[in-house]
Amino acid sequence: MTTDPSPIRNVSDTALWVATWRAMESERPDALFHDPFARRLGGKRGEAIAARMGGAKANWPIVVRTVVMDEIVQRCVRDGAATVLNLAAGLDARPYRLDLPASLRWLHVDLPEMVDYFRANMAAETPHCQLELVAADMRDAEAKRALFDRVATLPGPVLVITEGLLLYLEGEQVAELSRDLHDRSQARWWLTDLASPALLKFLARRWNSGGVQDNAPFRFGPADGSGFFAPQGWREAEFHSTIVDAYRLKRTMPLAWLWRLLSMVQPRSRRREAVRMSSVVLLEREAGAR
């Protein structure tokens, strides 16, 4: 990977950006999590992209998402998850930074170039669990089926993570992924972040100008939220509003006080829409859970 500080070239570059935002949080004196690898993993390109995307003032949704997902991952592991399938894992260092049992199997799956970059940068580090780096293109139907069929043979229950992935997919692709995870991988839980149509419009106004997001446009924001996954056999087990958790964690957006003031005079339906604008959801397999 080059370190040319240009805008996002592809979806994989967003992992550099997110790693840099995690580094910014980790370096705060009151940090909510510590990712000692994030600055190295993000590199110069990640710093350039993060600066273009608003710097530390704009990283609060990623900070909140990271903390909430950390909490849910650790809880699922305590509840018996024996295998974690992390799709489009990017530069996620959870196997190295979370307190995980040595017996846990963790499959870190991404495109070959991204896996090679992660492996090179983490070669001197030791994960806390049984980490396997899997180079696979999930756009390749045969490779995807082979991976999911293999996961079905691994110790369960299985937890799937798709952090920062669905936003970049078309609805048809998400539905296909949803069916495959349910029918082929036999996963019990699926942890993901979820955007609403309102959030897609907001992000388009904020970041699509100037070509910043041209090579990695935001696409997926279902009007029915987690209900989108019901036809494929998933139910919403947990819902975590990014805005609500931001107040809990004291990592709110700039001018959050003004947003809260304005929300007090809005209709209840608008307030409900705002709460579900951006979220982390834990889905659970409806039938035949392992």
C-alpha positions in Angstrom: 0.0 0.0 0.0 1.2 3.5 -0.8 1.2 6.4 1.6 0.2 9.0 -0.9 -2.2 11.3 1.0 -4.9 11.3 -1.6 -8.7 10.8 -1.1 -10.2 7.3 -0.7 -9.3 5.1 -3.7 -11.5 2.1 -2.8 -13.4 0.6 0.1 -10.3 -1.0 1.6 -8.9 2.5 2.2 -11.7 3.2 4.6 -10.0 0.7 7.0 -7.0 3.0 7.1 -9.2 6.0 7.9 -11.1 4.1 10.7 -7.9 2.8 12.2 -6.6 6.4 12.4 -9.8 7.5 14.2 -9.4 4.6 16.6 -5.8 5.8 17.2 -7.1 9.3 18.0 -9.4 7.9 20.7 -6.7 5.6 22.1 -4.3 8.6 22.5 -6.8 10.6 24.7 -6.1 10.7 28.4 -9.7 9.6 29.0 -9.7 7.0 26.2 -12.7 4.5 26.2 -10.5 1.8 24.6 -6.8 1.3 23.8 -5.8 0.1 20.4 -2.0 0.4 20.5 -1.7 -0.8 16.9 -4.1 1.6 15.3 -1.7 4.5 14.5 0.7 2.1 12.9 -2.0 0.3 10.9 -3.6 3.6 9.7 -0.3 5.0 8.4 0.1 8.2 6.6 -2.7 7.6 4.2 -5.1 6.9 7.0 -4.0 10.2 8.7 -4.7 12.1 5.4 -8.1 10.6 4.9 -9.1 11.1 8.5 -8.1 14.7 8.3 -10.2 15.1 5.1 -13.1 13.5 6.8 -13.2 15.9 9.7 -10.4 14.9 12.0 -10.9 14.1 15.7 -14.1 16.2 15.8 -15.8 13.7 13.5 -14.6 10.4 14.9 -17.3 10.1 17.6 -19.5 7.6 15.7 -16.6 5.2 15.1 -15.5 5.5 18.8 -19.1 4.7 19.9 -19.4 1.8 17.4 -16.1 0.4 18.6 -16.9 0.5 22.2 -20.4 -1.0 21.8 -19.2 -3.8 19.5 -16.3 -4.6 22.0 -19.0 -4.9 24.7 -21.2 -7.2 22.6 -18.3 -9.4 21.4 -17.1 -10.0 24.9 -20.6 -10.8 26.1 -21.2 -13.2 23.3 -17.9 -14.9 24.1 -19.0 -15.2 27.7 -22.3 -16.6 26.5 -20.4 -19.4 24.7 -19.4 -18.2 21.3 -16.5 -20.5 20.2 -15.8 -19.1 16.7 -15.8 -15.6 15.4 -16.1 -14.9 11.7 -15.1 -11.3 11.0 -15.9 -10.4 7.4 -14.2 -7.5 5.7 -12.2 -7.3 8.9 -9.9 -4.6 7.6 -7.5 -3.5 10.4 -9.6 -4.8 13.3 -7.1 -5.7 16.1 -9.7 -7.1 18.6 -7.9 -10.5 18.7 -4.8 -8.6 20.0 -6.4 -6.0 22.3 -9.4 -7.7 23.9 -9.3 -10.1 26.8 -10.4 -13.2 24.9 -10.0 -16.9 25.8 -7.1 -18.7 24.2 -9.6 -21.4 23.0 -11.6 -18.9 20.9 -11.2 -19.3 17.1 -11.2 -16.0 15.2 -11.3 -15.9 11.4 -10.1 -12.5 10.1 -11.4 -12.3 6.5 -10.6 -9.7 3.9 -9.2 -9.2 0.4 -5.7 -10.6 -0.2 -4.0 -7.1 -0.3 -5.6 -6.1 3.0 -4.7 -9.3 4.7 -1.1 -9.1 3.5 -0.9 -5.5 4.9 -2.4 -6.5 8.2 -0.1 -9.6 8.5 3.0 -7.6 7.8 2.1 -4.9 10.3 1.1 -7.3 13.1 3.9 -9.9 12.5 5.6 -9.2 15.8 2.4 -9.2 17.8 0.7 -12.2 19.5 -3.1 -12.5 19.5 -4.9 -13.6 22.6 -7.0 -16.3 20.8 -6.6 -18.7 17.8 -6.4 -16.1 15.0 -6.5 -17.2 11.4 -6.0 -14.7 8.6 -8.1 -15.6 5.6 -7.5 -14.0 2.2 -10.8 -14.2 0.3 -12.9 -12.0 -2.0 -16.5 -12.2 -0.8 -17.6 -11.1 -4.3 -16.5 -14.5 -5.5 -19.5 -16.7 -5.0 -17.5 -19.9 -4.9 -15.0 -18.6 -2.4 -17.8 -17.3 -0.2 -19.7 -20.6 -0.2 -16.5 -22.5 0.6 -15.8 -20.2 3.5 -19.3 -20.4 5.0 -19.5 -24.2 4.5 -16.2 -24.5 6.4 -17.4 -22.2 9.2 -20.4 -24.5 9.7 -17.9 -27.3 10.6 -16.1 -25.3 13.2 -16.9 -25.3 16.9 -20.1 -23.3 17.7 -21.8 -21.2 18.6 -20.6 -18.9 15.8 -20.6 -15.1 16.0 -20.3 -13.2 12.7 -19.1 -9.6 12.6 -19.6 -7.2 9.6 -18.4 -3.9 11.0 -18.4 -1.1 8.4 -19.3 -3.5 5.6 -23.0 -3.4 4.8 -23.0 0.3 4.2 -21.0 -0.2 1.0 -23.2 -3.0 -0.4 -26.4 -3.0 -2.5 -29.5 -4.3 -0.9 -29.5 -7.5 -3.1 -25.9 -8.2 -2.0 -26.9 -7.8 1.7 -29.9 -10.1 1.3 -27.7 -12.8 -0.3 -25.1 -12.5 2.4 -27.9 -12.7 5.0 -29.2 -15.9 3.5 -25.8 -17.5 3.2 -24.9 -16.7 6.8 -28.1 -18.2 8.0 -28.2 -21.3 5.8 -24.6 -22.1 5.1 -22.5 -20.8 8.0 -25.2 -21.8 10.6 -24.1 -18.7 12.7 -26.1 -18.1 15.8 -25.3 -14.3 16.1 -24.6 -11.6 13.6 -23.2 -8.3 14.9 -23.3 -5.3 12.5 -23.7 -1.6 12.2 -26.7 -0.3 10.4 -27.6 3.0 8.7 -31.0 4.4 7.9 -32.1 6.2 4.7 -31.9 9.5 6.6 -28.3 8.8 7.5 -27.5 8.0 3.9 -28.9 11.3 2.8 -27.0 13.1 5.6 -23.7 11.4 4.7 -24.2 12.1 1.0 -24.6 15.8 1.7 -21.6 15.9 4.1 -19.0 13.7 2.4 -19.9 13.1 -1.2 -19.1 16.6 -2.3 -15.6 17.1 -3.7 -15.3 13.4 -4.7 -14.2 12.3 -1.3 -16.5 9.2 -1.3 -16.7 8.7 -5.1 -14.7 5.5 -4.9 -16.5 4.1 -1.9 -20.1 5.3 -2.0 -22.5 4.6 0.9 -25.4 2.4 -0.4 -27.2 0.3 2.2 -29.7 1.9 4.5 -32.9 -0.2 4.8 -36.1 1.7 5.6 -37.3 -1.2 7.8 -34.0 -1.3 9.8 -33.2 -4.8 11.2 -36.5 -6.0 9.8 -34.7 -6.2 6.5 -33.1 -9.4 7.7 -36.3 -11.2 8.9 -37.1 -12.9 5.6 -33.7 -14.6 5.7 -34.3 -15.9 9.2 -32.8 -13.3 11.5 -34.4 -11.4 14.4 -33.1 -8.4 16.3 -31.8 -9.5 19.6 -30.2 -6.2 20.6 -30.5 -2.6 19.3 -28.0 0.1 20.2 -28.6 3.7 19.0 -25.4 5.5 18.2 -26.8 8.7 19.5 -28.0 7.3 22.7 -24.8 5.4 23.4 -22.8 8.6 22.5 -24.4 10.3 25.5 -23.8 7.3 27.7 -20.1 7.2 26.7 -19.7 11.0 26.7 -18.5 11.0 23.0 -21.2 13.1 21.5 -21.2 15.0 18.2 -20.2 18.7 18.1 -23.1 20.9 19.2 -24.9 17.9 20.7 -26.5 20.2 23.2 -28.2 22.1 20.3 -29.4 18.8 18.7 -30.9 17.7 22.1 -32.6 21.1 22.5 -34.1 21.0 19.0 -35.2 17.4 19.5 -37.3 18.4 22.5 -39.7 20.4 20.3 -39.9 17.8 17.5 -42.7 15.3 17.1 -42.2 11.9 18.8 -42.0 10.2 15.4 -39.0 12.4 14.4 -37.3 11.8 17.6 -37.7 8.0 17.1 -36.3 8.3 13.6 -33.3 10.2 14.9 -32.6 7.6 17.5 -32.6 4.8 14.9 -30.6 6.8 12.4 -27.4 5.0 13.1 -27.1 1.9 15.2 -25.3 -1.3 16.1 -27.5 -4.4 16.1 -27.0 -7.9 17.2 -29.1 -10.3 15.1 -29.9 -13.9 16.2 -30.6 -16.8 14.0 -34.3 -17.8 14.2 -34.2 -21.5 13.6 -31.7 -24.3 14.1 -29.2 -22.3 16.2 -26.0 -24.2 17.0 
